[in-house]
Amino acid sequence: MNRRDFLVKSTLASSAILTSDNITSNPIFIRNEKPKSVIIIGAGFSGLAAAMKLKSEGIKVTILEARKRIGGRVFSNQPAKSNSQVIELGAEWVGNSHERVIELCNEFGLKLENNQFESDLTLGGKYSQAGKWSFSPDMQKFWDNKVTIWESMSEEQRKKLDKTDWWRFLSQQGVSSNDLLLRDLMDATDFGESIRHTSAYAAFAEYAESSEKNEMDLKIKGGNATLAEKMAENIGKENILIDHTVQIVKQMGSNGVSITCSNGKTFNADKVICAIPTFSLLKIDWQPGLPNLMKDALHELQYARIGKFPVVFSEKFWKRDDFDMLTDTPAHYFYHGTKNQSGKTGVLMCYATGDKADVLASVSKSQRLDIIIDALKPAFGNVSKYVTEDLMYYWGQDAYSSGAYAFYGKGQWFEVMPILKEPYENVYFAGEHLADWQGFMEGAINSGEEAADNIVGNQ
Ligand SMILES: Cc1cc2nc3c(=O)[nH]c(=O)nc-3n(C[C@H](O)[C@H](O)[C@H](O)COP(=O)(O)OP(=O)(O)OC[C@H]3O[C@@H](n4cnc5c(N)ncnc54)[C@H](O)[C@@H]3O)c2cc1C
């Protein structure tokens, strides 16, 4: 049973629609009524995917988006000095297992390019090229057998994993401290925080069910945001209102929902899909207030601190198009952000997580660049002469998500997520934080489509 089946099972077990006083009403009563109009809060991939699905069912959709752009945490950017090259300040990789993203790219004629890397390593000031460093044979053996081990575990055994963290689980398998350090450096780039805090269930499930390169496989040519653009065209741009921050959501029973934005505009619809991160959700004035159970779950869920600190260099001194490098410095991880893109200039993306991201985001601009250049020295010597521009986007301080994506700590996968997935009277919820492919664009799309299906009664 994969994570999706697990969640479907646990959600169905408690199948209900939350009401303000926490009394559950019959879900069939609400799901049977196909609405004529739906308002979607948020034009990220989950909101856009929900809108596409509802529109195809003949339902009138309106998306209200707080930012002045669509795409949310998919945020492609052209640095001023990089000669029209495109980098990703948010989501980077499309995984080989991410069926819906791949299908949508095919549908819209968007090209997916190989975005796999071969990892170098700098540890304790010593630089090793890809292929010249490795985990211990014991760790390698465990890793090579992980799918078999996962598949041999019972449902109960897997569920029990959620009670512990990934670091502790690996230690219990006899993993050496050096291997643990390497795994922490590597896996923290996936979860955005140290594996000492990551649910062992969330981690093991992801690694056992992912592609060989752990879904770091592809990227959309021209930038991942081109998919958001195509989805918006499909929905009809006139149905997407940017710069509309939802402030009040008022439930009106059989009369639907009334929404007020911070610019004073109000909108009414039969149903609402709220496709925003939990920090934003808690800022809305819900009338009546959200059920206590949901409020507690919303306050419990943390988001991963990830910072992207791209540096534009006048030449690609790293030579290999598929260059990436893990380090034990505060700069944490580097990858070639302009792979497959022509031009003399190139961008190395410095990608830091957890406390390291906090540090890089809070020091001065020149201190930050010094840290980045120092981290590259063992591999390339002093490359400061090639720097033409350095940028930063720190998701830990993003006004709408306060983090890159949801971070499920121990004991939360089966406790918190099912509660957050429950509809609340006329409002349904979507977003990467509610998906099997949590933390991915695929998850956002799956969850938006699932919420739309729930509304029209297709599920
Ligand atoms: C640094 C980083 C790296 C990542 N790497 C990858 C990767 O390599 N591969 C991958 O697949 N995924 C990756 N992701 C995750 C991916 O970006 C997300 O899973 C996905 O984009 C989330 O989509 P969403 O629709 O759930 O949320 P969002 O994209 O956050 O969309 C929600 C929208 O709601 C809007 N909003 C918030 N509050 C309100 C309000 N009150 N009123 C109106 N609108 C509101 C927000 O502005 C936002 O546009 C990464 C994310 C980050 C940040």
The ligand as an SDF file (V2000), in Angstrom:
LIG
                    3D

 53 58  0  0  0  0  0  0  0  0999 V2000
   12.3860   26.3840   -2.8850 C   0  0  0  0  0  0  0  0  0  0  0  0
   11.3810   25.3940   -3.3830 C   0  0  0  0  0  0  0  0  0  0  0  0
   11.8160   24.2880   -4.0730 C   0  0  0  0  0  0  0  0  0  0  0  0
   10.9020   23.3740   -4.5720 C   0  0  0  0  0  0  0  0  0  0  0  0
   11.3380   22.3420   -5.3430 N   0  0  0  0  0  0  0  0  0  0  0  0
   10.4300   21.5620   -5.9720 C   0  0  0  0  0  0  0  0  0  0  0  0
   10.8470   20.6430   -6.9800 C   0  0  0  0  0  0  0  0  0  0  0  0
   12.0460   20.5490   -7.2970 O   0  0  0  0  0  0  0  0  0  0  0  0
    9.9000   19.8870   -7.5960 N   0  0  0  0  0  0  0  0  0  0  0  0
    8.5650   20.0010   -7.2930 C   0  0  0  0  0  0  0  0  0  0  0  0
    7.7490   19.2960   -7.9030 O   0  0  0  0  0  0  0  0  0  0  0  0
    8.1490   20.8730   -6.3420 N   0  0  0  0  0  0  0  0  0  0  0  0
    9.0480   21.6600   -5.6920 C   0  0  0  0  0  0  0  0  0  0  0  0
    8.6200   22.5890   -4.7920 N   0  0  0  0  0  0  0  0  0  0  0  0
    7.2350   22.5330   -4.3100 C   0  0  0  0  0  0  0  0  0  0  0  0
    6.2050   23.1680   -5.2410 C   0  0  0  0  0  0  0  0  0  0  0  0
    6.6160   24.4470   -5.5960 O   0  0  0  0  0  0  0  0  0  0  0  0
    4.8910   23.2130   -4.4770 C   0  0  0  0  0  0  0  0  0  0  0  0
    4.5510   21.9350   -4.0090 O   0  0  0  0  0  0  0  0  0  0  0  0
    3.7150   23.7210   -5.3120 C   0  0  0  0  0  0  0  0  0  0  0  0
    4.1000   24.7410   -6.1880 O   0  0  0  0  0  0  0  0  0  0  0  0
    2.6470   24.2150   -4.3340 C   0  0  0  0  0  0  0  0  0  0  0  0
    1.4880   24.5910   -5.0500 O   0  0  0  0  0  0  0  0  0  0  0  0
    0.1790   25.0090   -4.2450 P   0  0  0  0  0  0  0  0  0  0  0  0
   -0.8380   25.3680   -5.2380 O   0  0  0  0  0  0  0  0  0  0  0  0
   -0.1420   23.9770   -3.2410 O   0  0  0  0  0  0  0  0  0  0  0  0
    0.6080   26.2890   -3.3800 O   0  0  0  0  0  0  0  0  0  0  0  0
    1.1610   27.7730   -3.8680 P   0  0  0  0  0  0  0  0  0  0  0  0
    1.9800   27.5740   -5.0620 O   0  0  0  0  0  0  0  0  0  0  0  0
    1.7410   28.3360   -2.6690 O   0  0  0  0  0  0  0  0  0  0  0  0
   -0.1750   28.4900   -4.2810 O   0  0  0  0  0  0  0  0  0  0  0  0
   -1.0090   29.0980   -3.3520 C   0  0  0  0  0  0  0  0  0  0  0  0
   -1.3530   30.4850   -3.8480 C   0  0  0  0  0  0  0  0  0  0  0  0
   -2.2760   31.0680   -2.9360 O   0  0  0  0  0  0  0  0  0  0  0  0
   -2.0000   32.4480   -2.8510 C   0  0  0  0  0  0  0  0  0  0  0  0
   -2.5980   32.9660   -1.6200 N   0  0  0  0  0  0  0  0  0  0  0  0
   -2.1760   32.7930   -0.3430 C   0  0  0  0  0  0  0  0  0  0  0  0
   -3.0160   33.4030    0.5070 N   0  0  0  0  0  0  0  0  0  0  0  0
   -3.9880   33.9600   -0.2270 C   0  0  0  0  0  0  0  0  0  0  0  0
   -5.1430   34.7270    0.0940 C   0  0  0  0  0  0  0  0  0  0  0  0
   -5.4650   35.0370    1.3470 N   0  0  0  0  0  0  0  0  0  0  0  0
   -5.9350   35.1420   -0.9290 N   0  0  0  0  0  0  0  0  0  0  0  0
   -5.6370   34.8350   -2.2120 C   0  0  0  0  0  0  0  0  0  0  0  0
   -4.5430   34.1210   -2.5640 N   0  0  0  0  0  0  0  0  0  0  0  0
   -3.7380   33.6850   -1.5800 C   0  0  0  0  0  0  0  0  0  0  0  0
   -0.4890   32.5070   -2.8900 C   0  0  0  0  0  0  0  0  0  0  0  0
   -0.0180   33.7690   -3.2920 O   0  0  0  0  0  0  0  0  0  0  0  0
   -0.1580   31.4100   -3.9120 C   0  0  0  0  0  0  0  0  0  0  0  0
   -0.0340   31.9340   -5.2210 O   0  0  0  0  0  0  0  0  0  0  0  0
    9.5160   23.5410   -4.3140 C   0  0  0  0  0  0  0  0  0  0  0  0
    9.0830   24.6500   -3.6140 C   0  0  0  0  0  0  0  0  0  0  0  0
   10.0070   25.5850   -3.1610 C   0  0  0  0  0  0  0  0  0  0  0  0
    9.5130   26.8070   -2.4570 C   0  0  0  0  0  0  0  0  0  0  0  0
  1  2  1  0
  2  3  1  0
  2 52  2  0
  3  4  2  0
  4  5  1  0
  4 50  1  0
  5  6  2  0
  6  7  1  0
  6 13  1  0
  7  8  2  0
  7  9  1  0
  9 10  1  0
 10 11  2  0
 10 12  1  0
 12 13  2  0
 13 14  1  0
 14 15  1  0
 14 50  1  0
 15 16  1  0
 16 17  1  0
 16 18  1  0
 18 19  1  0
 18 20  1  0
 20 21  1  0
 20 22  1  0
 22 23  1  0
 23 24  1  0
 24 25  2  0
 24 26  1  0
 24 27  1  0
 27 28  1  0
 28 29  2  0
 28 30  1  0
 28 31  1  0
 31 32  1  0
 32 33  1  0
 33 34  1  0
 33 48  1  0
 34 35  1  0
 35 36  1  0
 35 46  1  0
 36 37  1  0
 36 45  1  0
 37 38  2  0
 38 39  1  0
 39 40  1  0
 39 45  2  0
 40 41  1  0
 40 42  2  0
 42 43  1  0
 43 44  2  0
 44 45  1  0
 46 47  1  0
 46 48  1  0
 48 49  1  0
 50 51  2  0
 51 52  1  0
 52 53  1  0
M  END
$$$$
